[in-house]
Amino acid sequence: MMASRQLLGAARSRVLGSASLGLRRMATVSDSPLDQKVRQNNWEENNFINYKKMSENLAIVRARLNNRPLTFAEKILYSHLDDPHGQEIERGVSYLRLRPDRVACQDATAQMAILQFMSAGMPSVANPSTVHCDHLIEAQVGGPKDLARAVATNKEVYDFLASACAKYNIGFWKPGSGIIHQILLENYAFPGGLLIGTDSHTPNAGGLGMAAIGVGGADAVDVMANLPWELKAPKVIGVRLTGELSGWTSPKDIILKVAGILTVKGGTGAIVEYFGPGTNSISASGMATICNMGAEIGATTSLFGFNDRMYDYLKATKRQAIGDFSRTYAKELREDEGAEYDQVIEINLSELEPHINGPFTPDLATPISKFAQAVKDNNWPDELKVGLIGSCTNSSYEDLSRAASIARDALDHGIKAKALFTVTPGSEQIRATIERDGQLQTFEEFGGMVLANACGPCIGQWDRRDVKKGEANSILSSYNRNFTGRNDGNPATHSFVTSPDLVVALTIAGTLSFNPLTDTLKDSNGKEFKLAAPTGDGLPANGYDPGQDTYQAPPKDRSTVSVAVSPSSDRLQVLSPFKAWDGKDAKDLPILIKCKGKTTTDHISMAGPWLKYRGHLDNISNNMLIGAINEANGEANKVKNFTTGEFDAVPAVARDYKKKGIQWVVIGDWNYGEGSSREHAALEPRHLGGLAIITRSFARIHETNLKKQGMLPLTFSDPADYEKIKPDDKVDLLCTELEVGKPFTMVVHPKDGKPFEIKLSHTFNSAQIEWFKNGSALNTMAKANK
């Protein structure tokens, strides 16, 4: 229940119910405990946490909402409003204009974000920003050699990013520093903050009570350029945790269970907020794991309220001042008593079983007690070929300590990994600390290969050679995402996700049918034994070892720094503006492809070997929709060119249409564009002449990315109308009907039959309609700056 107590004057006070009184006090009181100057991080001297401004904004909004109890998610968003007095606020309806505290980009998406920022013509980013080199390092033979090869192979891109960061006042984390989300947790995340990152797993920072949201590069450019960032006011799903984790059950099992409940689209348009007494027993890095994988249910972000476990982590990572400051503001860093959620899920951690999710989708959740039978019933390959631990989701000190305890138990019984085994440290700090404390040696004795501090196999950066492409096999990882072919490019690989604990246990057995809670193994003498439940410290007793210095701060004098992009480069390409809308209805458009079933960003713009072209729009467009299944023939990357009657690759047909001046549309199924924040999945169809993507439903980030690039993301007002469209139909889009909140007419011209109309829905607001009219959000920004 919200008390009407004053926020200023004492550390334990709260906002006044009276907006006028609250504002008058805030204007005159100067000795507030929130007046402290506490730095956001240890790397930037002049960026501070502004809890005072956040509290003032929150007081204004509380008064407007009649002091109703607020969820923690609402508090963060409302405290970051650009206009707390005038902002329309309705969950699930309003578009909030927000002022994030900072921006983060990984190297694959940073290239396009920085190229777009450069075209805006500004001398420096207006808000704190960082770039992290983690996506372009391919796993092959082990960390040091893989890193050296990546540095040589990607020199042009790394040099571009390093020089652009120096030029535009951006912090640069060099190759080998670690995965963006782990670096953010260790260095930049703080309770109550708002961060946007150009990667779908940015919500990892929710483990420190930060609303960290994955976006496309164009959104990042907005914030870099000091424009308000727009987000549809999310609904809030509450997950109430009771009981306590023990034995083989880990934080990962909480999100695996939630994914099974909500499915890959159940969190769309919502923030998932974890609360209840069960949260107090989960480490900060465990909470980060849960928030990280919230991307797999389509959630805008996920977060936990501030607690002592977060304080302990901040202290361990040399940020105790932030922890102390957060304690001052603690009452606004969690949900109010009586806060209402749009949906509540209850989970008793004392009764929760370890889970394994998959294959081919992260929401197919199976408890370990039923998994062996599921393997048998579904005829999944029972032999486990590879076990992989680490990644941005599960590479904390706690994760790797627990995993090492299981590996050491096996070694003590004279046995090692039966399947191939890899370890991906999340950061240089984690790698150096587990090397010092012995876990790394244990993994190597166990038969493991320690990979570079990077994304690696999690995003398809894996030169896998133990099976042939097309060979059915099973792998098990502690990663977050397991779409078809994602890890190794082999569509026959059955990829399952689980905790690092179960990965190690099943790697020892070499079979998916092994349940470490009930089954036994044979030691080197043939004697049966059960693996002991994992143990491990949440934080290192001797503190973290920072390892090698991998951070490049921007120079104080940036005037002489230049950023060069070679016109002949096949890795980098300066962008040209997209054409503005011609103001007319679009007639007689062909359907480039009618996609059948799941169409993720991996299907639309694959990663893996294509990552090297992330800075070159024309080159990377050669992967557009090559993974999508064509309803017309059930095949991938084979569509009919209506002008020639011949079948060809999807990008080739699109290029031919563009050359002939023919715009086209794509028809998609449910949750189109789920998965990564991959802006290229929107840039490519725009670059190759697409006008609209018409689906049953969209994933949030992809829909926004399409709007930003001047495309029309439209949905069937009646989802059943998807079935009425045939791949060889032509369509008219009555673009002149585009108005806020009004349906949009599509006229369908069947190859054989009479034309008919279908109503399409959209979520454009008035500002976004201007993006379409001007050709893109970037064009709109440039127009405003003239």
BAKOL-839619 format. One record per residue (C-alpha): x, y, z; residue in three letters. Coordinates in steps of 0.1 Angstrom, whole numbers, m for minus. Example, Ala and Ser with C-alpha at 12.3 -4.5 7.8 and 13.67 -1.06 7.14 Angstrom:
# BAKOL-839619
REC     px     py     pz  rest
REC    123    m45     78   ALA
REC    137    m11     71   SER
# end
This chain:
# BAKOL-839619
REC     px     py     pz  rest
REC      0      0      0   MET
REC     14     34     m9   MET
REC     20     56     21   ALA
REC     18     94     16   SER
REC     52    100     32   ARG
REC     77    126     20   GLN
REC    106    114     m2   LEU
REC    131    142      8   LEU
REC    148    149     41   GLY
REC    155    113     53   ALA
REC    167     82     37   ALA
REC    137     61     46   ARG
REC    110     86     34   SER
REC     87     85      4   ARG
REC     68    108    m20   VAL
REC     40    131    m10   LEU
REC      5    124    m22   GLY
REC      2    161    m31   SER
REC     19    168    m64   ALA
REC     21    206    m57   SER
REC     36    201    m22   LEU
REC     59    174    m34   GLY
REC     72    196    m62   LEU
REC     76    226    m39   ARG
REC     97    206    m15   ARG
REC    118    192    m42   MET
REC    126    226    m55   ALA
REC    138    239    m21   THR
REC    153    210     m1   VAL
REC    190    207     m8   SER
REC    201    182     18   ASP
REC    184    152      3   SER
REC    202    119      6   PRO
REC    195    116    m32   LEU
REC    217    146    m39   ASP
REC    249    125    m37   GLN
REC    271    124    m68   LYS
REC    276     86    m73   VAL
REC    293     76   m106   ARG
REC    274     51   m128   GLN
REC    305     30   m132   ASN
REC    343     30   m126   ASN
REC    352     39   m162   TRP
REC    334     72   m168   GLU
REC    343    102   m146   GLU
REC    313    124   m154   ASN
REC    283    101   m156   ASN
REC    263     99   m124   PHE
REC    233     81   m111   ILE
REC    204    106   m109   ASN
REC    181     90    m83   TYR
REC    169    125    m74   LYS
REC    156    133   m109   LYS
REC    140     98   m110   MET
REC    123    104    m77   SER
REC    110    138    m89   GLU
REC     96    123   m121   ASN
REC     80     95   m101   LEU
REC     63    119    m77   ALA
REC     47    137   m106   ILE
REC     34    105   m122   VAL
REC     22     91    m88   ARG
REC      1    121    m83   ALA
REC    m13    119   m118   ARG
REC    m22     82   m111   LEU
REC    m39     89    m78   ASN
REC    m10     73    m59   ASN
REC    m20     38    m70   ARG
REC      6     12    m61   PRO
REC     32      7    m89   LEU
REC     51    m23   m101   THR
REC     89    m20   m101   PHE
REC     89    m20   m139   ALA
REC     65     10   m140   GLU
REC     87     29   m115   LYS
REC    117     26   m137   ILE
REC     99     36   m169   LEU
REC     79     64   m154   TYR
REC    110     78   m136   SER
REC    127     80   m170   HIS
REC     98     98   m189   LEU
REC    108    127   m211   ASP
REC     76    146   m200   ASP
REC     62    132   m168   PRO
REC     36    159   m166   HIS
REC     21    154   m201   GLY
REC     29    118   m210   GLN
REC     m2     97   m217   GLU
REC      1     65   m195   ILE
REC    m19     34   m201   GLU
REC     m3      0   m199   ARG
REC     m3    m18   m232   GLY
REC    m16     12   m251   VAL
REC      4     44   m247   SER
REC     37     51   m264   TYR
REC     61     62   m237   LEU
REC     88     87   m246   ARG
REC    118     78   m224   LEU
REC    153     90   m216   ARG
REC    175     60   m211   PRO
REC    207     63   m189   ASP
REC    229     47   m215   ARG
REC    234     27   m247   VAL
REC    254     m5   m254   ALA
REC    261    m22   m287   CYS
REC    278    m55   m296   GLN
REC    302    m54   m325   ASP
REC    280    m71   m351   ALA
REC    252    m45   m346   THR
REC    274    m16   m337   ALA
REC    287    m14   m372   GLN
REC    253     m5   m386   MET
REC    244     17   m356   ALA
REC    276     37   m359   ILE
REC    272     40   m397   LEU
REC    237     54   m391   GLN
REC    249     77   m363   PHE
REC    277     91   m386   MET
REC    251    100   m412   SER
REC    233    121   m386   ALA
REC    264    144   m386   GLY
REC    269    149   m348   MET
REC    303    153   m332   PRO
REC    297    131   m302   SER
REC    272    108   m287   VAL
REC    249    127   m263   ALA
REC    244     98   m239   ASN
REC    269     73   m224   PRO
REC    275     45   m249   SER
REC    298     15   m252   THR
REC    307    m10   m279   VAL
REC    316    m46   m271   HIS
REC    336    m70   m294   CYS
REC    321   m104   m288   ASP
REC    302   m117   m319   HIS
REC    329   m120   m345   LEU
REC    351   m146   m328   ILE
REC    347   m181   m342   GLU
REC    351   m211   m320   ALA
REC    375   m237   m335   GLN
REC    405   m248   m316   VAL
REC    405   m229   m283   GLY
REC    405   m194   m268   GLY
REC    439   m179   m275   PRO
REC    443   m191   m311   LYS
REC    406   m184   m320   ASP
REC    410   m149   m306   LEU
REC    442   m142   m326   ALA
REC    426   m155   m358   ARG
REC    395   m133   m352   ALA
REC    417   m102   m346   VAL
REC    435   m108   m379   ALA
REC    404   m117   m399   THR
REC    383    m88   m386   ASN
REC    410    m62   m384   LYS
REC    392    m38   m407   GLU
REC    360    m39   m387   VAL
REC    377    m37   m353   TYR
REC    398     m7   m366   ASP
REC    366     10   m378   PHE
REC    349      4   m344   LEU
REC    379     15   m323   ALA
REC    384     47   m343   SER
REC    346     55   m345   ALA
REC    344     50   m307   CYS
REC    374     73   m301   ALA
REC    359     99   m325   LYS
REC    324     99   m311   TYR
REC    332     95   m273   ASN
REC    322     59   m269   ILE
REC    338     33   m246   GLY
REC    353      4   m265   PHE
REC    357    m31   m252   TRP
REC    383    m49   m273   LYS
REC    380    m85   m287   PRO
REC    386   m109   m258   GLY
REC    371    m87   m232   SER
REC    339   m108   m230   GLY
REC    303   m110   m239   ILE
REC    284    m76   m239   ILE
REC    258    m87   m213   HIS
REC    284   m101   m188   GLN
REC    305    m69   m192   ILE
REC    273    m48   m186   LEU
REC    265    m67   m154   LEU
REC    301    m65   m141   GLU
REC    306    m28   m150   ASN
REC    276     m7   m160   TYR
REC    243    m21   m147   ALA
REC    228     m3   m116   PHE
REC    195     m7    m98   PRO
REC    167     14   m112   GLY
REC    185     24   m143   GLY
REC    172     22   m179   LEU
REC    195      9   m206   LEU
REC    190      0   m243   ILE
REC    213    m24   m260   GLY
REC    215    m36   m296   THR
REC    211    m73   m287   ASP
REC    180    m92   m277   SER
REC    196   m105   m245   HIS
REC    203    m71   m231   THR
REC    177    m78   m203   PRO
REC    206    m98   m185   ASN
REC    212    m65   m165   ALA
REC    178    m71   m148   GLY
REC    198    m92   m124   GLY
REC    209    m59   m109   LEU
REC    175    m44   m110   GLY
REC    180    m25   m142   MET
REC    154    m22   m170   ALA
REC    177    m32   m199   ALA
REC    159    m35   m232   ILE
REC    170    m50   m265   GLY
REC    165    m27   m295   VAL
REC    176    m23   m331   GLY
REC    205      0   m341   GLY
REC    182     28   m352   ALA
REC    167     30   m317   ASP
REC    203     32   m303   ALA
REC    210     61   m327   VAL
REC    180     80   m314   ASP
REC    194     79   m279   VAL
REC    230     85   m290   MET
REC    216    116   m308   ALA
REC    197    128   m277   ASN
REC    162    121   m290   LEU
REC    136    106   m267   PRO
REC    133     68   m271   TRP
REC     99     55   m278   GLU
REC     84     23   m263   LEU
REC     48     11   m262   LYS
REC     39     10   m225   ALA
REC     44    m26   m216   PRO
REC     20    m47   m196   LYS
REC     36    m63   m166   VAL
REC     36   m100   m159   ILE
REC     44   m109   m123   GLY
REC     62   m141   m114   VAL
REC     59   m147    m76   ARG
REC     86   m170    m63   LEU
REC     84   m188    m30   THR
REC    105   m215    m14   GLY
REC    142   m220    m21   GLU
REC    164   m236    m47   LEU
REC    184   m266    m37   SER
REC    203   m296    m50   GLY
REC    203   m299    m88   TRP
REC    178   m271    m93   THR
REC    193   m238   m105   SER
REC    181   m203   m115   PRO
REC    181   m214   m151   LYS
REC    153   m238   m143   ASP
REC    130   m209   m133   ILE
REC    131   m194   m167   ILE
REC    130   m227   m185   LEU
REC     98   m234   m165   LYS
REC     84   m199   m173   VAL
REC     92   m203   m210   ALA
REC     72   m235   m210   GLY
REC     42   m217   m194   ILE
REC     43   m185   m215   LEU
REC     57   m199   m248   THR
REC     79   m179   m272   VAL
REC     53   m152   m277   LYS
REC     36   m151   m243   GLY
REC     57   m123   m230   GLY
REC     53   m101   m261   THR
REC     44    m65   m251   GLY
REC     51    m71   m215   ALA
REC     78    m68   m188   ILE
REC     83    m99   m166   VAL
REC     89    m89   m130   GLU
REC    100   m114   m104   TYR
REC     90   m109    m68   PHE
REC     82   m127    m36   GLY
REC    103   m143     m8   PRO
REC    120   m168    m32   GLY
REC    139   m140    m48   THR
REC    161   m135    m18   ASN
REC    179   m168    m21   SER
REC    190   m163    m57   ILE
REC    224   m147    m65   SER
REC    226   m116    m87   ALA
REC    242   m136   m115   SER
REC    214   m162   m111   GLY
REC    188   m134   m114   MET
REC    207   m122   m145   ALA
REC    204   m157   m161   THR
REC    166   m156   m156   ILE
REC    163   m121   m170   CYS
REC    186   m129   m200   ASN
REC    165   m157   m213   MET
REC    133   m137   m209   GLY
REC    141   m127   m245   ALA
REC    130   m163   m255   GLU
REC     94   m155   m244   ILE
REC     93   m123   m263   GLY
REC     93   m101   m232   ALA
REC    103    m64   m235   THR
REC    126    m70   m205   THR
REC    127    m89   m172   SER
REC    139    m77   m138   LEU
REC    141    m83   m101   PHE
REC    137    m57    m73   GLY
REC    169    m45    m55   PHE
REC    179    m68    m26   ASN
REC    210    m77     m6   ASP
REC    222   m102    m32   ARG
REC    225    m74    m56   MET
REC    244    m53    m30   TYR
REC    268    m82    m25   ASP
REC    275    m84    m62   TYR
REC    280    m46    m66   LEU
REC    304    m47    m36   LYS
REC    323    m77    m51   ALA
REC    327    m58    m85   THR
REC    341    m27    m68   LYS
REC    309     m7    m69   ARG
REC    299     m6    m32   GLN
REC    292     32    m35   ALA
REC    264     23    m60   ILE
REC    251     m4    m36   GLY
REC    250     21     m7   ASP
REC    233     47    m29   PHE
REC    207     21    m40   SER
REC    200     13     m3   ARG
REC    191     50      1   THR
REC    166     48    m27   TYR
REC    156     12    m20   ALA
REC    119     16    m14   LYS
REC    115     28    m50   GLU
REC    137     m1    m63   LEU
REC    111    m27    m58   ARG
REC     73    m31    m63   GLU
REC     48    m13    m41   ASP
REC     27    m34    m18   GLU
REC     m5    m41    m36   GLY
REC      9    m34    m70   ALA
REC    m13    m50    m97   GLU
REC      1    m72   m125   TYR
REC    m17    m81   m157   ASP
REC     m9   m117   m151   GLN
REC      7   m136   m121   VAL
REC     26   m169   m123   ILE
REC     33   m187    m90   GLU
REC     64   m209    m87   ILE
REC     75   m227    m56   ASN
REC    112   m231    m59   LEU
REC    113   m259    m33   SER
REC     92   m280    m57   GLU
REC    108   m269    m90   LEU
REC    125   m297   m110   GLU
REC    155   m292   m132   PRO
REC    143   m288   m168   HIS
REC    156   m293   m203   ILE
REC    140   m273   m231   ASN
REC    140   m281   m268   GLY
REC    148   m292   m294   PRO
REC    144   m265   m321   PHE
REC    125   m241   m298   THR
REC    133   m227   m263   PRO
REC     98   m231   m249   ASP
REC     94   m269   m252   LEU
REC    100   m275   m215   ALA
REC    104   m309   m200   THR
REC    113   m317   m164   PRO
REC    143   m340   m160   ILE
REC    121   m368   m145   SER
REC    102   m370   m178   LYS
REC    130   m362   m203   PHE
REC    143   m397   m209   ALA
REC    108   m408   m219   GLN
REC    104   m378   m241   ALA
REC    136   m386   m259   VAL
REC    123   m421   m266   LYS
REC     88   m410   m275   ASP
REC    100   m384   m300   ASN
REC    128   m405   m314   ASN
REC    154   m377   m306   TRP
REC    190   m389   m310   PRO
REC    198   m402   m276   ASP
REC    236   m401   m279   GLU
REC    249   m367   m267   LEU
REC    276   m355   m291   LYS
REC    286   m322   m275   VAL
REC    279   m304   m242   GLY
REC    285   m267   m241   LEU
REC    285   m244   m210   ILE
REC    290   m207   m206   GLY
REC    276   m180   m229   SER
REC    260   m147   m219   CYS
REC    233   m166   m200   THR
REC    253   m189   m178   ASN
REC    289   m180   m174   SER
REC    291   m165   m140   SER
REC    315   m175   m113   TYR
REC    287   m194    m96   GLU
REC    277   m212   m128   ASP
REC    312   m223   m136   LEU
REC    320   m232    m99   SER
REC    290   m255    m97   ARG
REC    298   m271   m131   ALA
REC    334   m276   m120   ALA
REC    323   m293    m88   SER
REC    304   m319   m109   ILE
REC    334   m324   m133   ALA
REC    357   m328   m102   ARG
REC    334   m354    m88   ASP
REC    336   m374   m120   ALA
REC    374   m370   m121   LEU
REC    377   m382    m85   ASP
REC    359   m414    m96   HIS
REC    383   m418   m125   GLY
REC    361   m408   m154   ILE
REC    359   m379   m178   LYS
REC    335   m364   m203   ALA
REC    322   m390   m227   LYS
REC    308   m363   m251   ALA
REC    328   m334   m265   LEU
REC    328   m306   m240   PHE
REC    334   m268   m244   THR
REC    335   m239   m219   VAL
REC    328   m203   m228   THR
REC    338   m178   m201   PRO
REC    315   m148   m202   GLY
REC    343   m122   m196   SER
REC    380   m119   m192   GLU
REC    374   m113   m155   GLN
REC    355   m146   m152   ILE
REC    382   m164   m172   ARG
REC    410   m150   m151   ALA
REC    392   m157   m118   THR
REC    384   m194   m126   ILE
REC    420   m198   m139   GLU
REC    433   m185   m105   ARG
REC    408   m205    m84   ASP
REC    413   m238   m103   GLY
REC    380   m244   m120   GLN
REC    395   m239   m155   LEU
REC    421   m265   m148   GLN
REC    394   m289   m137   THR
REC    375   m284   m170   PHE
REC    407   m291   m190   GLU
REC    414   m323   m169   GLU
REC    378   m333   m176   PHE
REC    385   m331   m213   GLY
REC    370   m297   m220   GLY
REC    381   m271   m245   MET
REC    380   m236   m231   VAL
REC    369   m211   m258   LEU
REC    374   m174   m262   ALA
REC    355   m149   m240   ASN
REC    329   m144   m267   ALA
REC    295   m156   m280   CYS
REC    309   m185   m301   GLY
REC    286   m215   m307   PRO
REC    257   m197   m291   CYS
REC    253   m175   m321   ILE
REC    266   m199   m348   GLY
REC    302   m189   m345   GLN
REC    313   m225   m344   TRP
REC    335   m243   m369   ASP
REC    320   m277   m359   ARG
REC    337   m307   m374   ARG
REC    325   m338   m354   ASP
REC    294   m344   m375   VAL
REC    285   m339   m412   LYS
REC    258   m314   m422   LYS
REC    225   m332   m424   GLY
REC    235   m358   m399   GLU
REC    209   m361   m370   ALA
REC    226   m356   m336   ASN
REC    220   m340   m302   SER
REC    238   m313   m284   ILE
REC    231   m298   m250   LEU
REC    240   m263   m239   SER
REC    235   m238   m211   SER
REC    228   m212   m238   TYR
REC    194   m194   m243   ASN
REC    184   m200   m279   ARG
REC    182   m232   m299   ASN
REC    164   m225   m332   PHE
REC    170   m249   m361   THR
REC    206   m247   m373   GLY
REC    215   m218   m350   ARG
REC    245   m232   m332   ASN
REC    263   m251   m360   ASP
REC    244   m244   m393   GLY
REC    231   m280   m393   ASN
REC    193   m282   m395   PRO
REC    195   m319   m383   ALA
REC    211   m309   m350   THR
REC    187   m314   m321   HIS
REC    198   m285   m298   SER
REC    186   m285   m261   PHE
REC    191   m259   m235   VAL
REC    194   m265   m197   THR
REC    216   m255   m167   SER
REC    254   m258   m168   PRO
REC    249   m285   m140   ASP
REC    228   m308   m162   LEU
REC    251   m302   m192   VAL
REC    281   m315   m173   VAL
REC    262   m344   m158   ALA
REC    248   m356   m192   LEU
REC    282   m350   m209   THR
REC    297   m375   m184   ILE
REC    270   m400   m193   ALA
REC    271   m393   m230   GLY
REC    234   m398   m233   THR
REC    202   m377   m230   LEU
REC    185   m404   m211   SER
REC    207   m399   m180   PHE
REC    190   m383   m149   ASN
REC    217   m374   m123   PRO
REC    190   m371    m96   LEU
REC    182   m408    m98   THR
REC    206   m426   m121   ASP
REC    241   m440   m114   THR
REC    273   m440   m134   LEU
REC    302   m465   m133   LYS
REC    336   m453   m120   ASP
REC    370   m464   m134   SER
REC    367   m497   m114   ASN
REC    332   m505   m127   GLY
REC    316   m496    m94   LYS
REC    283   m477    m95   GLU
REC    280   m442    m80   PHE
REC    257   m412    m80   LYS
REC    270   m378    m88   LEU
REC    269   m354    m58   ALA
REC    246   m324    m62   ALA
REC    266   m294    m74   PRO
REC    281   m268    m51   THR
REC    297   m235    m58   GLY
REC    302   m200    m44   ASP
REC    280   m172    m58   GLY
REC    310   m149    m55   LEU
REC    347   m156    m54   PRO
REC    361   m157    m18   ALA
REC    393   m139    m29   ASN
REC    375   m114    m51   GLY
REC    376   m111    m89   TYR
REC    408   m112   m109   ASP
REC    403    m85   m136   PRO
REC    427   m103   m160   GLY
REC    440    m84   m190   GLN
REC    431    m48   m195   ASP
REC    408    m48   m225   THR
REC    391    m14   m223   TYR
REC    398     16   m245   GLN
REC    385     48   m232   ALA
REC    378     76   m257   PRO
REC    407    102   m258   PRO
REC    402    136   m241   LYS
REC    411    153   m274   ASP
REC    391    137   m302   ARG
REC    396    164   m328   SER
REC    423    147   m347   THR
REC    407    112   m348   VAL
REC    394    101   m382   SER
REC    371     73   m392   VAL
REC    379     57   m426   ALA
REC    357     34   m446   VAL
REC    372     22   m479   SER
REC    348     25   m509   PRO
REC    361     m9   m520   SER
REC    356    m27   m487   SER
REC    334    m58   m487   ASP
REC    329    m55   m449   ARG
REC    319    m19   m445   LEU
REC    296      3   m466   GLN
REC    286     39   m460   VAL
REC    248     41   m460   LEU
REC    227     60   m485   SER
REC    193     73   m474   PRO
REC    162     53   m484   PHE
REC    137     69   m507   LYS
REC    107     86   m492   ALA
REC     72     73   m499   TRP
REC     57     86   m532   ASP
REC     24     95   m516   GLY
REC      5     69   m536   LYS
REC    m13     36   m531   ASP
REC      9      6   m541   ALA
REC     m7    m15   m568   LYS
REC     m2    m50   m582   ASP
REC     26    m60   m558   LEU
REC     39    m96   m560   PRO
REC     44   m117   m529   ILE
REC     81   m124   m527   LEU
REC     75   m153   m503   ILE
REC     47   m166   m482   LYS
REC     65   m179   m451   CYS
REC     51   m210   m434   LYS
REC     56   m215   m397   GLY
REC     83   m202   m375   LYS
REC    102   m173   m391   THR
REC    128   m160   m367   THR
REC    154   m134   m373   THR
REC    178   m163   m379   ASP
REC    155   m173   m408   HIS
REC    153   m137   m421   ILE
REC    190   m128   m417   SER
REC    212   m156   m406   MET
REC    242   m151   m383   ALA
REC    272   m174   m383   GLY
REC    294   m168   m413   PRO
REC    272   m139   m424   TRP
REC    282   m119   m393   LEU
REC    313   m106   m412   LYS
REC    290    m86   m435   TYR
REC    271    m68   m407   ARG
REC    287    m35   m417   GLY
REC    279    m39   m455   HIS
REC    242    m38   m462   LEU
REC    244    m48   m498   ASP
REC    266    m79   m492   ASN
REC    246    m91   m461   ILE
REC    214    m87   m481   SER
REC    224   m119   m499   ASN
REC    211   m138   m469   ASN
REC    177   m123   m468   MET
REC    150   m148   m459   LEU
REC    171   m177   m471   ILE
REC    161   m198   m441   GLY
REC    123   m191   m444   ALA
REC    101   m220   m456   ILE
REC     81   m211   m487   ASN
REC     45   m223   m483   GLU
REC     43   m229   m521   ALA
REC     68   m258   m521   ASN
REC     78   m264   m485   GLY
REC    114   m255   m494   GLU
REC    138   m228   m481   ALA
REC    154   m202   m504   ASN
REC    135   m213   m535   LYS
REC    108   m189   m548   VAL
REC     92   m182   m581   LYS
REC    100   m150   m600   ASN
REC     67   m141   m616   PHE
REC     84   m121   m644   THR
REC    105   m150   m656   THR
REC     85   m180   m644   GLY
REC    118   m194   m630   GLU
REC    126   m205   m594   PHE
REC    156   m188   m577   ASP
REC    170   m178   m543   ALA
REC    149   m153   m524   VAL
REC    175   m125   m525   PRO
REC    181   m130   m562   ALA
REC    144   m127   m570   VAL
REC    141    m96   m548   ALA
REC    171    m80   m566   ARG
REC    156    m88   m600   ASP
REC    123    m71   m589   TYR
REC    142    m41   m576   LYS
REC    161    m38   m608   LYS
REC    128    m38   m627   LYS
REC    113    m12   m604   GLY
REC     88    m37   m588   ILE
REC     81    m33   m551   GLN
REC     71    m65   m532   TRP
REC     56    m78   m500   VAL
REC     62   m108   m477   VAL
REC     35   m128   m460   ILE
REC     43   m142   m426   GLY
REC     29   m164   m399   ASP
REC     27   m160   m361   TRP
REC     53   m141   m341   ASN
REC     73   m132   m372   TYR
REC    108   m119   m364   GLY
REC    112   m136   m330   GLU
REC    147   m140   m317   GLY
REC    176   m116   m320   SER
REC    173    m78   m321   SER
REC    189    m81   m355   ARG
REC    182    m48   m373   GLU
REC    195    m63   m406   HIS
REC    164    m84   m407   ALA
REC    146    m51   m414   ALA
REC    173    m33   m433   LEU
REC    177    m61   m459   GLU
REC    140    m62   m472   PRO
REC    140    m24   m473   ARG
REC    173    m24   m492   HIS
REC    160    m50   m517   LEU
REC    128    m32   m525   GLY
REC    103    m45   m501   GLY
REC     73    m23   m490   LEU
REC     55    m43   m464   ALA
REC     57    m74   m442   ILE
REC     22    m87   m436   ILE
REC     18   m113   m408   THR
REC     m5   m129   m382   ARG
REC     17   m113   m355   SER
REC     51    m98   m349   PHE
REC     78   m100   m323   ALA
REC     82    m66   m307   ARG
REC    117    m56   m317   ILE
REC    114    m67   m353   HIS
REC     81    m48   m357   GLU
REC     98    m16   m344   THR
REC    129    m22   m366   ASN
REC    107    m24   m397   LEU
REC     90      8   m389   LYS
REC    124     26   m383   LYS
REC    135     16   m418   GLN
REC    104     30   m435   GLY
REC     86     m4   m440   MET
REC     50    m13   m433   LEU
REC     47    m40   m406   PRO
REC     10    m50   m409   LEU
REC    m10    m78   m394   THR
REC    m42    m95   m405   PHE
REC    m71    m81   m386   SER
REC    m85   m116   m388   ASP
REC    m55   m140   m384   PRO
REC    m74   m166   m404   ALA
REC    m71   m144   m435   ASP
REC    m35   m156   m437   TYR
REC    m49   m188   m452   GLU
REC    m67   m169   m480   LYS
REC    m35   m156   m495   ILE
REC    m17   m177   m521   LYS
REC     20   m172   m530   PRO
REC     12   m163   m566   ASP
REC    m14   m137   m557   ASP
REC     m8   m100   m563   LYS
REC    m19    m73   m538   VAL
REC    m27    m36   m537   ASP
REC    m19    m18   m505   LEU
REC    m39     14   m500   LEU
REC    m11     33   m483   CYS
REC    m31     65   m484   THR
REC    m54     50   m457   GLU
REC    m25     49   m432   LEU
REC    m39     66   m401   GLU
REC    m34     61   m364   VAL
REC    m56     35   m349   GLY
REC    m74     27   m382   LYS
REC    m73     m5   m403   PRO
REC    m57     m6   m436   PHE
REC    m71    m21   m468   THR
REC    m53    m47   m489   MET
REC    m69    m58   m522   VAL
REC    m60    m93   m531   VAL
REC    m58   m103   m568   HIS
REC    m58   m141   m571   PRO
REC    m42   m156   m601   LYS
REC    m75   m172   m609   ASP
REC   m105   m156   m594   GLY
REC   m121   m123   m584   LYS
REC   m103    m96   m564   PRO
REC   m113    m94   m527   PHE
REC   m104    m71   m498   GLU
REC    m87    m79   m465   ILE
REC    m84    m56   m435   LYS
REC    m49    m52   m420   LEU
REC    m41    m37   m386   SER
REC    m10    m18   m376   HIS
REC      5     m1   m345   THR
REC     18     31   m360   PHE
REC     15     63   m340   ASN
REC     16     97   m357   SER
REC     54    101   m353   ALA
REC     60     66   m368   GLN
REC     38     74   m398   ILE
REC     62    103   m405   GLU
REC     90     77   m406   TRP
REC     72     59   m433   PHE
REC     64     90   m452   LYS
REC    100    102   m451   ASN
REC    115     69   m459   GLY
REC    129     60   m425   SER
REC    134     73   m390   ALA
REC    169     84   m399   LEU
REC    156    105   m428   ASN
REC    131    120   m404   THR
REC    159    129   m380   MET
REC    179    144   m408   ALA
REC    149    164   m420   LYS
REC    144    179   m385   ALA
REC    180    189   m382   ASN
REC    181    209   m415   LYS
# end
